[in-house]
Amino acid sequence: MVDSKREKGKDFYKILEVERNASEEEIKKAYKKLAMKWHPDKHPQESKEEATRKFKDISEAYQTLSDPSKKKMYDLFEGDMPDYDFDEDDFNFEIPKGPRPPMKGFRTSHSQQHHTTFDQQNQSFFQQHTFNPAMFNMNNKNHPFGATNPFTHPFFMNAFNMNGNPMPQAAPVPSPKPLEKCEQIAFEIEFQIRDLYYGAKRKITYKVFELCSQCDVRMCDACNGSGRTIITNQVSPTMIQRMERECAKCNATGKYRNGQCGQCSNSGSVKVEKSVVVEIDPGSNYDDIQVFEEYGHHKLGFLKGDMTVKIVKPKVNKYPEYQKMGNHLIYTKEIDIADALCGSKIYITHLDESDFYYYEDEVVHDKSYRIIKNRGFPIKGSKTNGDFIVLYQLKYPKKILKDGAAKMLKTILPYEKDTEYDDSEVEKITSIGTLLHGNPMAGGNVHI
């Protein structure tokens, strides 16, 4: 809303020292600069009154020009705002064409009163009573309204020409509704870990909806293919309301089917079978998703949808000893207790089917590992590889050693006997559970 108490005739652009086509950012910068310069607190007493006045003008100018709706109204009236409050929407109307309703009591520039109608003799009122162009002359002091001629206001000058006839206004062309894509098709394809190492191709066959080739599809004549229509309502003798709506005939698609179609039963689309080759690069990861644009469904009133393919782990793993961790290849190597304690030659079969070995000359603990540099997965976009990690898993005997073998092992291995107890003074437990493996606190619960 415009402040009705604002002083008329001020040039806000001149006050802020900006051009009329200045951007919002330029207006903001100009305001900050001038506000700092003319802030009353920065001026001595003798110039404080002038600073206060200029600071008020600067603030008022910025308040109007920084608000898009106020600025639009200010520019429309060229700074000479009317003395009443209004909204921008108050000026969103057009003068109706054709015969006008009766208008009694219209007074011309003289005191004489004429009783006539707008459609008298099929002519508009303004064609019968042509205004004197002098009435629109800003410098004419002899017009009947005196020095405040309302017809010189930009509102009337924009709405009527010099003869008083309504200015023709072309009806706006509705903007076409942006079409949405059809729903997406999603597939999951299993790949072995070796496929991720070397890269692989898979051909998939699937069914999608395509536009029916037998349908007589035409551009909608109700909306001229825009998918939108204009509804007009005459809300007063001189005002017409326009509302934009989705076209009901074509369901906002801009097209419609003419007649009956036996191929698609008037659905507009039929199911067809398609094939596509999915190719993954060396070094790809599980859960990677490829997007095939416009390989999905296509239905009337929509753009072609997309298809996605997700790389997933196979239900039957042919290479259970291998894992992928980023660009690294992890190989689980079982090792006997004797080799773990005494050292041994470690043989490895790589995922690329090459064989190699190395000497392990340290005591191997369960879940300890060795790193072999640059023997892992190819790194996309480079000529290097990740690392090959050998993860040791100790292989224990299935039966416990007894008698002589146990005594001999204890004499060979470092052995610290447990605290001496008198069995007659300690409780003996005879009922114990099964020996389990893994983390007993997995999931936060003890597994027994």
C-alpha positions as CSV (number, residue, x, y, z in Angstrom):
1,M,0.0,0.0,0.0
2,V,1.2,3.5,-0.7
3,D,1.4,6.0,2.1
4,S,-1.2,8.7,1.5
5,K,0.6,11.2,3.7
6,R,3.7,11.3,1.5
7,E,4.6,14.6,0.0
8,K,3.9,14.7,-3.7
9,G,6.3,15.7,-6.5
10,K,9.5,14.2,-4.9
11,D,11.9,12.6,-7.4
12,F,13.1,9.6,-5.4
13,Y,15.6,8.6,-8.1
14,K,17.2,12.1,-7.8
15,I,17.2,11.9,-4.0
16,L,19.1,8.6,-4.1
17,E,21.3,9.8,-6.9
18,V,20.5,6.8,-9.2
19,E,19.2,6.3,-12.7
20,R,15.6,5.3,-13.2
21,N,16.7,1.9,-14.5
22,A,19.0,1.2,-11.5
23,S,19.0,-2.3,-10.2
24,E,17.9,-3.3,-6.6
25,E,21.6,-3.7,-5.6
26,E,22.5,-0.2,-7.0
27,I,19.5,1.3,-5.1
28,K,20.6,-0.4,-1.9
29,K,24.2,0.7,-2.2
30,A,23.2,4.3,-2.9
31,Y,20.9,4.3,0.2
32,K,23.6,3.0,2.5
33,K,26.1,5.6,1.2
34,L,23.7,8.5,1.6
35,A,22.2,7.3,4.9
36,M,25.7,7.3,6.4
37,K,26.5,10.7,5.0
38,W,23.3,12.4,6.2
39,H,22.6,10.6,9.5
40,P,21.7,13.4,12.0
41,D,24.0,12.0,14.7
42,K,27.0,12.7,12.4
43,H,26.3,16.4,12.0
44,P,26.8,19.3,14.4
45,Q,23.9,21.3,15.8
46,E,24.0,24.0,13.1
47,S,23.5,21.5,10.3
48,K,21.4,18.9,12.1
49,E,18.1,20.2,10.9
50,E,19.1,20.0,7.2
51,A,20.6,16.5,7.8
52,T,17.4,15.3,9.5
53,R,15.3,16.5,6.5
54,K,17.6,14.9,3.9
55,F,17.9,11.7,6.0
56,K,14.0,11.5,6.1
57,D,13.8,12.0,2.3
58,I,16.5,9.3,1.7
59,S,14.7,6.8,3.9
60,E,11.3,7.6,2.2
61,A,12.8,7.2,-1.2
62,Y,14.5,3.9,-0.3
63,Q,11.3,2.6,1.3
64,T,9.4,3.1,-2.0
65,L,12.1,2.1,-4.6
66,S,13.2,-1.0,-2.7
67,D,9.7,-2.4,-2.7
68,P,8.9,-3.8,-6.2
69,S,5.1,-3.1,-5.9
70,K,5.6,0.4,-4.6
71,K,8.2,1.1,-7.1
72,K,5.9,-0.1,-9.9
73,M,3.2,2.2,-8.8
74,Y,5.6,5.1,-8.4
75,D,6.9,4.6,-11.9
76,L,3.4,4.3,-13.3
77,F,2.3,7.6,-11.8
78,E,5.7,9.2,-12.5
79,G,6.1,10.1,-8.9
80,D,2.7,11.9,-8.6
81,M,0.9,9.3,-6.4
82,P,-2.9,9.8,-5.7
83,D,-4.0,10.7,-2.2
84,Y,-5.5,7.3,-1.4
85,D,-4.3,3.9,-0.6
86,F,-4.4,1.2,-3.3
87,D,-3.0,-2.2,-4.2
88,E,-1.2,-3.1,-7.4
89,D,-4.1,-5.4,-8.2
90,D,-6.5,-2.5,-8.2
91,F,-5.2,-1.7,-11.7
92,N,-5.4,-5.2,-13.1
93,F,-8.4,-4.7,-15.3
94,E,-9.4,-3.9,-18.9
95,I,-12.1,-1.8,-20.4
96,P,-14.8,-4.1,-21.9
97,K,-15.6,-3.8,-25.5
98,G,-19.0,-3.7,-27.2
99,P,-22.3,-2.0,-26.1
100,R,-22.1,-0.2,-22.7
101,P,-24.8,-0.2,-20.1
102,P,-26.9,3.0,-19.5
103,M,-25.1,5.7,-17.7
104,K,-27.4,8.4,-16.5
105,G,-26.5,11.8,-15.2
106,F,-23.2,12.2,-17.0
107,R,-22.1,15.8,-16.7
108,T,-20.0,17.5,-19.4
109,S,-17.6,20.3,-18.8
110,H,-20.7,22.6,-18.5
111,S,-23.5,22.6,-16.0
112,Q,-25.9,21.2,-18.5
113,Q,-26.8,17.6,-17.8
114,H,-27.2,15.1,-20.7
115,H,-29.2,11.9,-20.2
116,T,-27.9,9.4,-22.7
117,T,-26.7,5.8,-23.0
118,F,-23.4,4.2,-24.1
119,D,-25.0,2.1,-26.8
120,Q,-27.3,4.8,-28.3
121,Q,-27.6,4.3,-32.0
122,N,-25.0,1.5,-31.7
123,Q,-22.3,4.0,-31.0
124,S,-20.2,4.3,-27.8
125,F,-20.6,7.3,-25.6
126,F,-17.0,8.4,-26.3
127,Q,-17.8,8.4,-30.1
128,Q,-20.8,10.8,-29.5
129,H,-19.2,13.1,-27.0
130,T,-15.6,13.7,-28.2
131,F,-13.5,15.4,-25.5
132,N,-11.7,18.5,-26.3
133,P,-8.0,17.7,-26.6
134,A,-7.3,20.9,-24.7
135,M,-8.7,19.1,-21.7
136,F,-5.6,16.9,-21.7
137,N,-3.2,19.9,-22.1
138,M,-1.1,20.2,-18.9
139,N,-0.5,23.9,-19.6
140,N,-4.1,24.8,-20.4
141,K,-5.5,26.9,-17.6
142,N,-9.0,27.4,-19.2
143,H,-10.3,23.9,-19.0
144,P,-13.5,23.5,-16.8
145,F,-11.6,21.6,-14.1
146,G,-9.3,24.4,-13.3
147,A,-5.6,23.8,-12.4
148,T,-6.3,20.2,-11.2
149,N,-7.4,18.6,-14.4
150,P,-8.0,14.8,-13.5
151,F,-7.7,13.8,-17.2
152,T,-4.0,14.7,-17.2
153,H,-3.3,12.0,-14.6
154,P,-1.2,9.2,-16.1
155,F,-3.9,6.7,-15.1
156,F,-6.4,8.3,-17.5
157,M,-3.7,9.0,-20.1
158,N,-2.8,5.3,-20.2
159,A,-6.4,4.1,-20.2
160,F,-7.8,6.4,-22.9
161,N,-6.5,8.0,-26.0
162,M,-6.9,11.7,-26.8
163,N,-10.4,11.1,-28.3
164,G,-11.6,9.4,-25.2
165,N,-11.8,5.9,-26.8
166,P,-10.6,2.9,-24.8
167,M,-7.1,1.8,-25.7
168,P,-7.3,-1.7,-27.2
169,Q,-5.7,-4.4,-25.0
170,A,-4.7,-7.8,-26.5
171,A,-5.7,-10.8,-24.4
172,P,-2.6,-12.5,-23.0
173,V,-1.6,-15.8,-24.5
174,P,-1.5,-18.5,-21.8
175,S,1.9,-19.9,-21.2
176,P,2.1,-23.6,-22.0
177,K,2.1,-25.8,-18.9
178,P,5.6,-27.5,-18.5
179,L,5.2,-31.2,-19.2
180,E,6.3,-33.6,-16.5
181,K,8.2,-36.8,-17.1
182,C,6.5,-40.2,-16.8
183,E,7.3,-42.2,-13.8
184,Q,10.8,-43.7,-13.6
185,I,11.6,-47.3,-14.2
186,A,14.2,-48.8,-11.8
187,F,16.2,-52.1,-12.2
188,E,18.8,-53.9,-10.1
189,I,21.4,-56.0,-11.8
190,E,23.7,-58.4,-10.1
191,F,27.4,-58.3,-10.8
192,Q,30.2,-60.5,-9.4
193,I,33.1,-58.7,-7.8
194,R,35.3,-59.7,-10.7
195,D,33.0,-57.8,-13.0
196,L,33.7,-54.7,-10.9
197,Y,37.4,-55.3,-11.4
198,Y,37.5,-55.8,-15.1
199,G,34.2,-54.0,-16.2
200,A,31.3,-55.9,-17.7
201,K,28.2,-55.7,-20.0
202,R,24.7,-56.9,-19.4
203,K,21.8,-56.9,-21.8
204,I,18.4,-56.4,-20.2
205,T,15.0,-56.7,-21.8
206,Y,12.0,-54.9,-20.4
207,K,8.5,-53.6,-21.2
208,V,7.5,-50.0,-21.3
209,F,4.5,-47.9,-22.4
210,E,4.9,-46.0,-25.7
211,L,2.6,-43.6,-27.4
212,C,0.0,-45.4,-29.5
213,S,0.9,-45.0,-33.2
214,Q,-2.7,-45.6,-34.3
215,C,-4.3,-42.8,-32.3
216,D,-5.4,-39.6,-34.1
217,V,-3.8,-37.2,-31.7
218,R,-4.5,-33.5,-32.4
219,M,-3.6,-30.1,-30.9
220,C,-6.3,-29.0,-28.6
221,D,-8.4,-26.3,-30.2
222,A,-9.8,-25.1,-26.8
223,C,-6.4,-23.9,-25.6
224,N,-4.4,-23.8,-28.9
225,G,-2.1,-26.4,-27.5
226,S,-1.0,-24.4,-24.4
227,G,-2.9,-26.6,-21.9
228,R,-4.3,-23.4,-20.3
229,T,-7.5,-21.4,-20.9
230,I,-8.5,-17.9,-20.0
231,I,-11.9,-17.5,-18.2
232,T,-13.3,-13.9,-18.3
233,N,-16.0,-12.6,-15.9
234,Q,-17.5,-9.2,-16.1
235,V,-17.5,-8.0,-12.5
236,S,-18.8,-4.5,-13.2
237,P,-20.0,-2.4,-16.2
238,T,-16.4,-1.3,-16.7
239,M,-14.3,-4.1,-15.4
240,I,-13.5,-7.6,-16.6
241,Q,-11.8,-10.3,-14.4
242,R,-9.5,-12.8,-16.1
243,M,-8.5,-16.1,-14.6
244,E,-6.2,-18.7,-16.0
245,R,-7.2,-22.4,-15.6
246,E,-6.0,-25.8,-16.8
247,C,-7.8,-26.8,-20.0
248,A,-10.5,-29.3,-19.2
249,K,-10.7,-30.7,-22.8
250,C,-7.1,-31.9,-23.0
251,N,-6.5,-32.3,-19.3
252,A,-3.8,-29.5,-19.6
253,T,-1.7,-31.6,-22.0
254,G,-2.4,-29.4,-25.1
255,K,-3.4,-32.5,-27.1
256,Y,-6.3,-34.8,-27.3
257,R,-7.3,-38.0,-29.2
258,N,-9.9,-37.7,-31.9
259,G,-12.3,-40.7,-32.1
260,Q,-11.9,-44.2,-30.8
261,C,-8.7,-46.3,-31.0
262,G,-8.9,-50.1,-31.1
263,Q,-5.2,-50.6,-30.5
264,C,-4.8,-48.9,-27.2
265,S,-8.5,-48.8,-26.1
266,N,-8.2,-45.0,-25.9
267,S,-5.5,-45.1,-23.2
268,G,-3.1,-43.3,-25.6
269,S,-0.3,-45.7,-25.0
270,V,0.7,-49.4,-25.6
271,K,3.2,-51.7,-24.0
272,V,6.2,-52.6,-26.1
273,E,9.4,-54.6,-25.4
274,K,12.8,-52.9,-25.4
275,S,16.4,-53.9,-24.8
276,V,19.3,-52.0,-23.5
277,V,23.0,-52.9,-22.8
278,V,24.2,-51.9,-19.4
279,E,28.0,-51.4,-19.2
280,I,30.0,-50.8,-16.1
281,D,33.6,-49.5,-16.0
282,P,36.5,-51.2,-14.2
283,G,36.6,-50.0,-10.6
284,S,32.8,-49.6,-10.3
285,N,31.2,-50.0,-6.9
286,Y,28.1,-51.8,-5.6
287,D,25.1,-49.5,-5.2
288,D,26.3,-47.3,-8.2
289,I,23.3,-46.1,-10.2
290,Q,23.3,-45.5,-14.0
291,V,20.5,-43.2,-15.4
292,F,19.3,-43.9,-19.0
293,E,17.4,-40.8,-20.0
294,E,14.2,-41.2,-21.9
295,Y,14.4,-45.0,-21.8
296,G,11.3,-45.2,-19.6
297,H,7.5,-44.9,-20.1
298,H,6.0,-42.4,-22.6
299,K,2.3,-41.5,-22.1
300,L,0.1,-38.9,-23.7
301,G,0.6,-35.5,-22.0
302,F,4.0,-36.4,-20.5
303,L,7.6,-36.4,-21.5
304,K,9.5,-39.7,-21.8
305,G,10.5,-41.0,-18.4
306,D,14.0,-42.3,-17.4
307,M,15.3,-45.7,-16.5
308,T,17.8,-46.4,-13.7
309,V,20.0,-49.4,-13.2
310,K,21.6,-50.1,-9.8
311,I,24.6,-52.4,-9.3
312,V,24.0,-54.9,-6.5
313,K,25.8,-57.9,-5.0
314,P,24.9,-61.3,-6.4
315,K,22.8,-63.7,-4.3
316,V,25.3,-66.5,-5.2
317,N,28.8,-65.1,-4.7
318,K,31.4,-66.9,-6.8
319,Y,34.3,-65.2,-5.1
320,P,33.5,-65.2,-1.3
321,E,37.2,-64.7,-0.3
322,Y,37.3,-61.3,-2.0
323,Q,35.8,-58.0,-0.8
324,K,35.9,-54.4,-2.2
325,M,36.6,-51.5,0.1
326,G,36.8,-48.3,-1.9
327,N,39.5,-48.9,-4.4
328,H,41.1,-51.6,-2.3
329,L,40.8,-55.4,-2.9
330,I,40.6,-57.4,0.4
331,Y,41.6,-61.1,0.2
332,T,40.8,-63.3,3.2
333,K,43.6,-65.8,3.7
334,E,43.2,-68.7,6.1
335,I,46.5,-69.7,7.9
336,D,47.2,-72.6,10.2
337,I,48.2,-72.1,13.8
338,A,51.6,-73.7,13.1
339,D,52.3,-71.4,10.2
340,A,51.1,-68.4,12.2
341,L,53.6,-69.2,14.9
342,C,56.5,-70.5,12.9
343,G,56.3,-68.4,9.8
344,S,55.6,-69.8,6.3
345,K,55.5,-69.1,2.6
346,I,52.1,-67.5,1.7
347,Y,50.6,-68.2,-1.7
348,I,48.0,-65.9,-3.2
349,T,45.7,-66.2,-6.2
350,H,44.6,-62.7,-7.3
351,L,41.2,-61.8,-8.6
352,D,42.8,-61.4,-12.0
353,E,43.8,-65.1,-11.7
354,S,47.5,-64.4,-11.4
355,D,49.5,-66.3,-8.7
356,F,52.2,-64.9,-6.4
357,Y,53.7,-65.6,-3.0
358,Y,55.8,-64.0,-0.2
359,Y,57.4,-65.1,3.1
360,E,55.6,-64.3,6.4
361,D,58.4,-64.2,9.0
362,E,56.4,-62.7,11.9
363,V,53.8,-64.2,14.3
364,V,50.4,-63.8,12.7
365,H,47.4,-62.8,14.8
366,D,43.8,-63.4,13.8
367,K,42.5,-60.5,11.8
368,S,46.0,-59.1,11.2
369,Y,46.8,-58.1,7.6
370,R,49.4,-57.3,5.0
371,I,49.2,-54.5,2.4
372,I,50.6,-55.0,-1.1
373,K,50.7,-51.7,-2.9
374,N,49.0,-51.0,-6.3
375,R,47.5,-54.4,-6.7
376,G,43.9,-53.5,-5.9
377,F,41.0,-52.1,-8.0
378,P,41.6,-49.8,-10.9
379,I,40.9,-46.2,-10.0
380,K,38.5,-44.5,-12.4
381,G,40.0,-41.6,-14.3
382,S,43.6,-42.6,-13.6
383,K,46.1,-45.2,-14.5
384,T,46.7,-46.3,-10.9
385,N,45.2,-49.0,-8.7
386,G,44.3,-49.3,-5.1
387,D,46.0,-51.7,-2.7
388,F,45.7,-55.5,-2.3
389,I,45.1,-56.3,1.4
390,V,45.7,-59.8,2.7
391,L,43.5,-60.3,5.8
392,Y,44.6,-63.3,7.9
393,Q,42.1,-65.6,9.5
394,L,43.6,-68.2,11.8
395,K,42.5,-71.8,11.2
396,Y,42.3,-73.7,14.5
397,P,42.4,-77.5,15.1
398,K,39.0,-79.1,15.2
399,K,40.0,-81.1,18.3
400,I,41.9,-80.1,21.4
401,L,45.4,-81.6,21.9
402,K,45.6,-84.1,24.7
403,D,48.3,-86.1,26.7
404,G,51.7,-86.1,25.1
405,A,51.0,-83.7,22.3
406,A,49.6,-81.1,24.7
407,K,52.5,-81.5,27.1
408,M,55.0,-81.2,24.3
409,L,53.4,-78.1,22.9
410,K,53.4,-76.5,26.3
411,T,57.1,-77.1,26.7
412,I,57.8,-75.6,23.3
413,L,55.5,-72.6,23.5
414,P,55.9,-69.8,26.1
415,Y,53.5,-70.8,28.8
416,E,52.5,-69.2,32.0
417,K,50.5,-71.4,34.4
418,D,47.3,-70.0,35.8
419,T,47.0,-69.1,39.5
420,E,47.2,-72.2,41.7
421,Y,43.8,-73.2,43.2
422,D,42.8,-75.9,45.6
423,D,40.0,-77.7,43.7
424,S,38.3,-78.8,46.9
425,E,37.7,-75.1,47.8
426,V,36.4,-74.0,44.4
427,E,33.0,-74.8,42.8
428,K,33.0,-77.0,39.8
429,I,30.5,-76.2,36.9
430,T,29.4,-79.2,34.9
431,S,26.7,-77.7,32.7
432,I,28.1,-75.2,30.2
433,G,26.8,-73.9,26.8
434,T,28.1,-74.6,23.4
435,L,31.3,-72.9,22.3
436,L,30.3,-70.0,20.0
437,H,32.2,-67.7,17.6
438,G,31.9,-64.1,16.7
439,N,31.0,-61.0,18.7
440,P,28.8,-62.0,21.7
441,M,27.4,-58.4,21.9
442,A,26.5,-58.0,18.3
443,G,23.3,-56.0,18.1
444,G,23.5,-55.1,21.8
445,N,22.3,-58.5,23.0
446,V,24.2,-61.5,24.3
447,H,23.8,-64.5,22.0
448,I,23.7,-67.8,23.9
